[in-house]
Amino acid sequence: MNKKKILGLFTVSVLGISMLAGCGGNSEVMSGKETKVTEAKEETADGEVVTIKWIQVGNGMPENYDSWLQQLNPYLEEKIGVNVEMEIVPWGDWDKRRSVIVNSGEKFDILFTDMNRYNSEVNTGAFLDITDLLKEKTPDLYQMVPEDYWKATSIGGRVYAVPTYKDSSSSQYFIWDKAIADKYKIDFEHVTDYEKLYEALKAVKAGEGSAPYYMSKNGAEFLATNFFDQIGAGLVPLGVKYNDETRTVVNPLEDEEVLKDLDIIHKMYIEGIINGDAPNADDANKYRTFFTAQGWSGAAKNIWGPQNGIDDCVAVKFGETVVSNTTVRGSLNGISAGCEHPEKALQLLNLVNTDPKVRNWFFYGVEGENFVYEGEKINKLNSNWGMAGYTQGTFFIVGQLVSDEFNQWDEVKELNADAAPSVMLGFDMDTSEVKTEIANCTAVYEKYKAELWTGAREPRELVKTMREELNKAGYEKILAAAQAQVNAAK
């Protein structure tokens, strides 16, 4: 595969649903088992305006939601004969709200989802198969998203959601308070691995006294999830290295490169370079001298710096930029299998992804209240808009802010264009025969992961302990099943 064909943008969240009652369909074989595929039905009268309900996660319903609808809906009516009804569920209520939808079969038309539940939602018949509709009814949308991204979104060769075309490749960054780095004469541009990072942060610790490397309980888990393809199993101690042409399924925790980094992280924890409460710490925004994150370097100025109390924030990439099913599935929107007007729902997604005017309304809010146009750029008047931009549509047509010195999306495009595709792109493991074992192994991993990835325990001995418990929980059965499916897919 030519990696130059891999393009896309941004990062993340979640949802689960069950198949709505009254949906007809035919079955087809997907991932080794039968799955419902609902046939699209469209029976709108000429000139009829239909209302499409779209459920997303974010900061809750905006206070000026009604004003927003008054701007947006007349435009949507004129363009595609649609009114939109949004439900923006607060982050803290997301899992509970999703459970209500799952258990009640509540009506919706479009639903935000991601890599954590997309597979299961498709296999339970929650989403409509839109493969043919995409090409026939919204060819502009189909052409806009790179073919490899549709491949990453496909399950059993069929498409059940529209991926958000954004930073859909994954790049990891070391992020610094430049003032501190300069104070200790750290050549941060060349600190691109954990060995060099240890020496740099050791100097900061000696001078400042406090722990300079802030970690939450997730620690450096990205060493497994960002450099190993999770092959759709949802089990961190199982994967294929992105560039492994032999496609050998392994336990990423036992990879020597990962263990070497964990050795250094453990040393930093013991020496107080990493905060002592890391195994129980949350991700709440606070001042951090140094931390890690996934994104692009331009986010240092617009996102990471403001969120973490850093006046002059810099980010340095380490490791390779990769694209996989997981990175592409960080943001998806599926159309309900019970949607009465699937073509209209798809036309709405098409407009959000191809019409800059519509895209800016969704992204920035009410024109005149949340933002105004200054020429071709956007002057953002406040931060009161509660919708999460990454849950909606592409970022490549979002209006550039007047405060931006350069168009940050150009950097993301370049990262995506140069991303190395996973050797497992488009593959999803069928876990139906090992569900119990995966659940048991997940429980083992969850018990130890915080201490492992934050350096609170000696990693090599801990990994041995974890492997012993994983084996008792059925890990070898999962490993054998995964490798057999990967081999068959070759």
Stockholm file with secondary structure:
# STOCKHOLM 1.0

chainA/1-490         MNKKKILGLFTVSVLGISMLAGCGGNSEVMSGKETKVTEAKEETADGEVVTIKWIQVGNGMPENYDSWLQQLNPYLEEKIGVNVEMEIVPWGDWDKRRSVIVNSGEKFDILFTDMNRYNSEVNTGAFLDITDLLKEKTPDLYQMVPEDYWKATSIGGRVYAVPTYKDSSSSQYFIWDKAIADKYKIDFEHVTDYEKLYEALKAVKAGEGSAPYYMSKNGAEFLATNFFDQIGAGLVPLGVKYNDETRTVVNPLEDEEVLKDLDIIHKMYIEGIINGDAPNADDANKYRTFFTAQGWSGAAKNIWGPQNGIDDCVAVKFGETVVSNTTVRGSLNGISAGCEHPEKALQLLNLVNTDPKVRNWFFYGVEGENFVYEGEKINKLNSNWGMAGYTQGTFFIVGQLVSDEFNQWDEVKELNADAAPSVMLGFDMDTSEVKTEIANCTAVYEKYKAELWTGAREPRELVKTMREELNKAGYEKILAAAQAQVNAAK
#=GR chainA/1-490 SS CCGGGCCCCCCCCCCCCCCCTTCCCEEEEETTEEEEECCCCCCCCTTCCEEEEEEEEESSSCTTHHHHHHHHHHHHHHHHSEEEEEEEEEGGGHHHHHHHHHHHTCCCSEEEECTTTHHHHHHTTCBCCCHHHHHHHCHHHHHHSCHHHHHHHCBTTBCCSEECCSSCSEEEEEEEEHHHHHHTTCCGGGCCSHHHHHHHHHHHHHHHCSCCBCCCTTTTTHHHHTTEECTTTCCTTCBEETTCTTCCCBCGGGCHHHHHHHHHHHHHHHTTSBCTTGGGCCCCCCCCSEEEEESCTTHIIIIIHHHTTCSSEEEEEEEEEEECHHHHTTSEEEEBTTCSCHHHHHHHHHHHHHCHHHHHHHHHCSBTTTEEEETTEEEECCSCCCBCGGGTSCSTTSCCBTTCSSCHHHHHHHHHHHCEECTTTTCCCCCGGGHHHHHHHHHHHHHHHHHHHHTCSCHHHHHHHHHHHHHHTTHHHHHHHHHHHHHHHC
#=GC SS_cons         CCGGGCCCCCCCCCCCCCCCTTCCCEEEEETTEEEEECCCCCCCCTTCCEEEEEEEEESSSCTTHHHHHHHHHHHHHHHHSEEEEEEEEEGGGHHHHHHHHHHHTCCCSEEEECTTTHHHHHHTTCBCCCHHHHHHHCHHHHHHSCHHHHHHHCBTTBCCSEECCSSCSEEEEEEEEHHHHHHTTCCGGGCCSHHHHHHHHHHHHHHHCSCCBCCCTTTTTHHHHTTEECTTTCCTTCBEETTCTTCCCBCGGGCHHHHHHHHHHHHHHHTTSBCTTGGGCCCCCCCCSEEEEESCTTHIIIIIHHHTTCSSEEEEEEEEEEECHHHHTTSEEEEBTTCSCHHHHHHHHHHHHHCHHHHHHHHHCSBTTTEEEETTEEEECCSCCCBCGGGTSCSTTSCCBTTCSSCHHHHHHHHHHHCEECTTTTCCCCCGGGHHHHHHHHHHHHHHHHHHHHTCSCHHHHHHHHHHHHHHTTHHHHHHHHHHHHHHHC
//
